[in-house]
């Protein structure tokens, strides 16, 4: 009778021995700001993307970039009411009360013109806190 032998593995001792490992660099995850910058670059006229970028810059204490984006937003979209309020708040926190007052007053006038009483009331309250 023939001896019983286990099946041959053709010289491969383990899966690791015949599996090629590759260490490819993983793509770096973009920050929220980088994503918003990409949106604005792709669609510079998109008010919401510009507003989001301005808010992100303000939240990360990049005052120069925040101001740049708020101003660009209001120049291109003068009826984007929320931008007046947030830019006014940003200016007030940056110890620039005169500019904050001017921005809030412009926002109040715009809100009145478009009939947004809620935004108008919020900006009037913010303006009163500056006085």
TORTI-16703 format. One record per residue (C-alpha): z, y, x. Coordinates in steps of 0.02 Angstrom, whole numbers, padded with zeros to 5 digits, always signed. Example, Ala and Ser with C-alpha at 12.3 -4.5 7.8 and 13.67 -1.06 7.14 Angstrom:
+00390-00225+00615+00357-00053+00684
//
This chain:
+00000+00000+00000-00042+00176+00062+00095+00296+00107+00118+00438-00018+00093+00609+00062+00115+00782-00017-00047+00880-00043-00104+00981+00104-00094+01170+00095-00237+01195+00216-00127+01268+00349-00052+01406+00241+00135+01402+00247+00177+01542+00125+00095+01669+00011+00152+01807+00129+00051+01730+00268-00115+01748+00177-00080+01905+00076-00138+02064+00161-00015+02205+00141-00078+02381+00137+00028+02534+00148-00075+02672+00071+00007+02841+00057+00066+02874-00119-00002+03031-00200+00128+03167-00204+00189+03210-00377+00145+03390-00422+00279+03511-00472+00276+03593-00642+00225+03755-00558+00079+03670-00467+00020+03595-00631+00027+03764-00717-00063+03846-00570-00200+03716-00589-00212+03754-00776-00225+03941-00744-00354+03914-00607-00459+03806-00724-00440+03921-00875-00385+04094-00820-00406+04163-00996-00284+04037-01071-00136+04145-01125-00016+04000-01149-00047+03930-00975-00023+04102-00897+00136+04130-00999+00203+03960-00943+00166+04001-00762+00250+04171-00775+00404+04090-00852+00407+03954-00719+00397+04084-00580+00535+04187-00661+00644+04033-00677+00619+03986-00495+00665+04162-00435+00490+04204-00374+00497+04382-00437+00332+04440-00363+00233+04297-00438+00322+04312-00606+00282+04497-00617+00102+04466-00566+00077+04336-00702+00167+04434-00839+00060+04586-00799-00101+04485-00795-00054+04405-00961-00017+04569-01047-00175+04650-00977-00284+04510-01043-00186+04475-01203-00096+04634-01258-00043+04554-01422+00049+04408-01342+00217+04468-01409+00329+04340-01324+00271+04403-01154+00341+04577-01187+00511+04507-01231+00520+04386-01085+00450+04510-00960+00575+04641-01022+00717+04516-01001+00653+04472-00828+00647+04655-00777+00822+04686-00844+00890+04537-00745+00800+04606-00592+00899+04768-00607+00747+04867-00663+00810+04940-00828+00682+05080-00845+00537+04959-00829+00625+04839-00947+00644+04978-01077+00461+05026-01060+00404+04845-01080+00518+04814-01229+00460+04976-01313+00279+04923-01290+00323+04753-01363+00411+04831-01513+00258+04939-01548+00143+04788-01534+00255+04681-01645+00259+04820-01774+00068+04834-01767+00040+04647-01794+00181+04631-01921+00298+04517-01821+00466+04579-01885+00566+04440-01803+00501+04478-01628+00521+04664-01660+00704+04639-01708+00737+04531-01554+00662+04661-01438+00757+04802-01524+00918+04705-01495+00873+04676-01312+00831+04860-01294+00999+04911-01370+01089+04802-01242+01003+04900-01101+01069+05068-01162
//
